[in-house]
Amino acid sequence: MAQVVSAEKPLVGDLSTPGRPPLGSALDAVRAELIGCCATLGSETVDTADAIGRVLAATPLASRSSPPRDTVAMDGIAVRVGRAGVQAGARFAVHGSALAGDPTADLAVGSAARVMTGAPLPEGADTVVPHELFASAGSSVVVMAATAQWANVRRRGEDVQTGDPLAPVGVALSAQQVAALIAGGVQRIQAVRRPRVALVVTGNEIATGPPTEFQIPDTAGPLVSAAIERSGCQVAFLAHAVDHPDALATVFRRAADEGDAIVSIGGVSYGQKDLTAEVAATLGDIRHRALRLKPGRPFVHGVIAGRPLFGLPGNPGAASAVFELLVAPALRALGGWHEVGPPFVKAKLTESVGPADGRVHALRAVVWVDGSGRLTARVLPGDGSHLVARVAAANALVVLQPGTDTAAGALVDVILTDVPTSKPSAS
């Protein structure tokens, strides 16, 4: 049996130990250890149109310029005038037209072609006069205001030129970046394979159907599953395990077969039926930690069957805190992200939340953009990590380090778990 490193040998040491590193540094050390167990996965070819949220494994280069040729920017007439531009009163005979997507003919000096926005600029043309600046006169038009050469023309390659790098490696592609790739002619990309996470929910008390009088529904599972997806992964396996060594070992073995990483919920404390560390240690190398984090003191992690295992506390508030602060960065590393986080932003507290007690506190909160455009945070009432309905409005975690100013108006670290609102939700 592999040895379990006990939580009774605390990761960060006793608070009275001389020379003990700051608590933030200690959590950073845990995070770094977890990340070190998560080597980036291999790559695969992905259609660019399906690549939103995928992490690039290689830099894509433009295979075409955008626009691919000089293009009309406004409805009007295309003319050929040279450096002097078009003068007011100039008259042009109209010959032909150009529509978006159609080939065009050469344009003779002294003539004009009617053109539509997005159409290729006729060969020889160098200026577009918008329709509001000319008047029709039979088969000719008369320009009513001077127009500079190249006005209202999108020049070839002004957005992208052939060979341009279009997005950085190690970044999850946004919709804007995917649009840029498509504009540059990139039809497929090399993306890091999306990590497959096996999620295991443990506990006799967790109902797999309608709960009995002595059971509770699984509330932590959906929260963690959504957080796994936000971290760029997919939940490839989901199972419930009762509090029995053989049952839990069987599920863990199956999870190791199905996933690139394993996240379990529950069974990480020190009770008679808290079996995660004990059972996982029969399958690999495991550490059982006592974090100075509230909520989220007990934590199990290690490697079983070559797969990183992260054992979260069972209460939803604690599971979310440990996941966001420690596990999500490790999963992002597995998925090839260069910036693994946590992605802290600053927000202003609306009211004091009391002094810290020597631990890191992760408090569920509502964050919104105030009238001056700044992020503002209101910590939700109630500090029980089991609470769900009372904190349903939460879209963020306020993370307080020891010594953090927690007075009203103070700027604090925040991890956004959803989009900030435009105004605070009701309590």
N, C-alpha and C positions, 0 to 999 in steps of 0.2 A: 504494500500500500504506500502511495506517495504521502509524504509528510505534509500536514497542514500547518502553515505559519499562523500561529494563534493571534486572535485579536487582543489577547491579554498582553501582548508585546506591542504596544501601540505604535502605529506608523510614525506619528509625529512626536512621540516622547511625552513625558509628563510636563505639564505647563510650568512647573517650578525648575525644570532642568536648566542649569546655566548654559548659555550658548545655543539654546534651541532656536532653530530658524523661525522666522515669522510664519504664521499659520498659512498665509497665502502661498508662500514658497513651498510649504509642505504639501498642500494640495496640488501645486504645480508639479512636484516630484512624483506624486501618484499618477497624475495625468501623463507625465512623460514616460513612466513605466508602462502604462497601458498602451500608449501609442507605440512604444518599442516592441510590443507583441503583435503589432498589426502591420505587416509588410504590405505594400500596395499590390493589389491584384493585377493580373494580366489585362491586356487590352482586347478589344473586339471592334469590328467594323459596324458602324451604325449609319443609317440614312439620316442625312442632315435634317430633314423635315421632322424627324422623330427624336431629335437630340436635345431638346430643351431639358435642362437639369442634369445632363450628362457631363462628366468630367473628362476633359481632353487629355489624351495620352501622348499626342504629337501635335505640333503646331500646323494648322491648316494654312496653305498658301493659295492665294487667288489664282484661278486658272483663266480668268477673263477680267477685263476692265469693266468698271461700272461708272457711268453709262458706257456701253460698248462702243458708242460713237456719239458725235454731237447730236443733241436731242432738243426738241422744242419744249420750252418751259411755260408758254402761254398760248392760248388760241389767238390766231391773228394771221399775218402774212409774213413769209420768209422772203428776204431780199438780199441782194449782193451789192454791198456799197463800199467796202474798204474802210481805211482808218478814219476817214472824215465822218463816217456815220450817215444817218438819214437826216436830211434837212426838212424843215416844215415847208409844205407846198410841193414836195417831190411827188411825181406821178409815175405809177408803175402799171404796166399791162399784166393782167392776171392770167397765168397759164398753169393749169393743173392744181393738184392739191396733194397733201401728205397726211395720212392717218397713222395712228399708233399701230405698230406691228406690220406695216406695209413697206415694201421697198419704194425708193423715190428716184426720180429722174434728175439729171443735171439742170441747174437753174442758170439761164442766160443773164448777162448783164442788162439791167434796165427792166427786167421782168420780175414778177412776184408769184408766189404759190401760196394758196390758202393752206394753213397748217393747223393741226390740233395738238393740244398738250400731250406730250409723250411720244409724238411722232418723230422719226428720224429727220434731222435737218437735211433738206435737199442738198445734193452735192453743189458746191460753189457758193451756197448761201452763207452769210456770216452775221445776220441780224434778224430778229423777229420783232415786228411792230404789232403790239396788241390791238385787238379789234376796236377798242374804244378810242384809238389814236389815229384812225384813218376813216375816210368816207368813200363809199362806192360811187363811181362815175362811169356808168355803162360797164364796159369790159375792163375798166381800169380802176385803180384806187388812188386817192390823194391823201398823203400823210399830213396830219394836222399839227404834229409836234415833233421836234427834233428827237432822234433816238440814236444812242451811241452804238458803235460796232460791238457785236457779241451780246447785246442786250437780250435778255429773255432766252438765252441759250444755255443748256446744261452741257458743259464741255466733256469730251470723252475722257474717262478715267479720273474725273474730279473727285469721285467718292472712293473708288478702289482701282488700283492698277495691277495688272498681271504680275504675280510674284509677291504681292504684299502679304505679310503675315496678318491673319485676321482675328485671332483670339489666342490668349495665353494658355499654356499647358497648366493643369492643376486647378482649373477654375470651372465651376459648374456653369454651363452655358445658359444665359438668359435668352428670352425671346428676341431681344434686340440683337444679340450676338448671332443667333441662328439666322436671323434675317440678313445680317451682314455676310455670313458664310454663303448663303444662297445667292446674294447679289454678286459675290465674287466667283460664282461658278462651282463652289464646293458641293458636290452631291453626296459625298460620304465622308465620315470622319473616323479617326481612331480614338475610341473612348475607353477609359478604364472600365473594366467589367463592373457592373453595379453589384455591390456586395449583397449576398443573400444571408439574411439573419433568421436564425431559428429562435422563436420566442416561446419560452416555457413558463407557464403560470402554475405555481405550486400551492398546495394547501387543501386539507379536507374541508375547510370552511367555504371554499370557493365553489359556487354552484355552476354546473355546466348546462343546466336547464333552469326552470323556475326554482328559486331558492326555497328551501324549507325554513321552518321557524329558527333553525340553528345554523343556517348558512347565509352567506352574503353573495350578491352578484359580483362578477369580476369588473371592477371599475379601473384598476391600475392597468390592466392589459390594453384596453383601447387607447389610453393616454400614452403608454410607452410605444405601442404600435405606430401611432401617428408621429411620435418623435423620431422613431426609426426612419420613417419615410422622409421626414424633414431633413434628416442627416444624409440623404442621398442613397439610402439603402432600400431594399424591399424585404418584406416579411415573407419568407419562402416556406416557413413551417411554423405552425402554431399548435401547441398541445397543452393539456392540463395534466399535472401529475399529483397524485395523492401523497400524503406524508408517510411513505413507506420506502425503505432503502431500495428494494428490488424494483419497485415501480419507477422511482426517480432515476435510477441507473439506466433502466431501459429507455426512458424518454431522452436522457442525456446522450446516450449512444446514437439514437435515431437523429437527434438534433445535430450531432457532430457530422453525421452522414449527409444531412440535408442542407446545412448552412456553412457559410464561410466564417461565421461568428455565432455565438450563442448568448442570448440575453435571457436570464431567468428572473422571476419576480417571486419574492417571499422565501421564507425558510433560511434567512441569513443571520438571525439573531442567535440567542443562546438558550432557547427553550428546549424541552425534551423532543419536540417534533420539528425543530429547525435543523434540517438534514442536508441542506445544499452543500455546505463546505465538506462535511463528512463523506457524502456520497461522491461528490466531484473528485475528492482526493483519491478515491479508488481508481479513477480513470485518468488522472494526470497530476500536474503540479499546481497546487492551489494555495492562495493566501486568504486568510480571514482577517479582515481589517476592522479596526475601531477608529473611524474618522471623527475628527472634531468638527462636525458639520451638523447643523440642525435645520430641517430634519434630515436624517440619512446617516446615522452613526454606523450601523453595521453594513459591511460590504464584503463581498467575496469576489475574487477574480483569479484567473490563472489560465492554463492551457490544458485542454483535454482532447485527445486524439488529433493533435495538431491544430485545433480551433480555439481561438480566444474565447473565454467564458467570462461574463460579467453578471454577478448575482446581486440584484437590487433588493432593497427592503420591500415588504409587501404593501405598506400603506401608500396610497397614490401620491400624496404630497412628497413623501420621502423618495419614492421611486423616481418621480420627475426631477427632483433636485439632484440626486446622484447621477441620473442619466445625463442631464444637461451639462453638469459641471465636469464630469469625468468620462462617461461612456461615449457620448456623441463625438467628442474630438477624436477618440480612438477609432470609431467607425468611419469618420471622414478620412483619417489617415489610410485605412484599409481601402477606401474608395478613391485614393489618389489626390485628395485636396491638398494644396500647398499651404493654405491658411486653415488650420483645423479648429481654431477657436479655443474656448467659448467666444462667440461674437458679442462682446460686451459693447453697449452704448451707454451714454450718460442720460439720466433723467432727473428732474427736480422733484423732491418729495413734497407732497401737499401738506403733510403733517408729521410730527415727530413719531418715530416708531420705537422709542425707548433705547437704552444703552445696550451695547453688545456685551456678551458674557464670556468672552475668550474663545468662542467658536465662530466659524463662518455661518451666517444665517442666510437661507434662501427662502424668501417670502413671496407668496403668490400675490400678484398685484394687477391692477388695471393701468395701462399706459395709454396716453392720448397726446395729440398735438394741440397745444394751447393756442390762444389767439395771437401770440407773438411767434409762433412757429417752433416752439421748443417742446421737447418731450417732457411730459409730466407724469408722475407715478403716484398712485394711491394704493397703499398696502391694504389688502382686504382683511376684515376683522376675523379673528379666530385663528389660533396657531396650531390646531390639531392636524397632523398630517393625514388623518383618516377622512377629513372633511372633503366633500365633493360638491354638493349642491350649493353650499354657502359660498364657494369660491368659483362657481361656474363662469363668472364674468372674467376671470383672470386671462390675460393675454401675455403675461410676462412673469419673470422671477426677478425680484430685487435682491441682489447679492451683497450682503454687508460683511466686510472684513472686520476683525477686531480693531478698534480704534477709529472706525469710520464715523464721520459726523452724521448723526441720524436726526438732526433737528429739522423742523419744517423749513423748506427752501434749500436744503442741502442737495448737492449733486451726488448721485449714487450710481453704482454699476447695475445694469439691467441686461438680462437676456430676454429678447422678444421671442415668444412662442407662437405669436399670431400677429396680424397686422395691427398697428396702433389705431385706435379709434379717433374720430375727430372731436369727440367730447366724452367725458367720463360716463360710464354705465352706472346705473343705480346700484346701491349696495345690495 
